[in-house]
Amino acid sequence: METADIILTNSSPADVVSLIKLGRATYRKMIQNLFWAAGYNIIAIPLAAGVLYSEGIIISPAIGAVLMSLSTVIVAINAKLLKSP
């Protein structure tokens, strides 16, 4: 029991099915968060670096830090929305 990843407290096969559903839901949530974080970084980092400066679009370092914090909060809230099946 000390080295087990999962310990079943009942002998119910439904518990195994529930754990499989929870694992799949967790994986989907991880993929959502990965895409959100990657998408944010793909867009925001070049803007903060001044790629579109000639068009007048630039993000100041302070705004970039606030947006990065907001991105982290969104990922955390999305993770908290994970429901156990």
Protein Blocks (a to p, Z undefined) as FASTA:
>chain_A
ZZpfbdcfbfcfklmmmmmmmmmmmmmmmmmmmmmmmmmmmmmmmmmnommmmnopacdf
klmmmmmmmmmmmmmmmmmmpccZZ
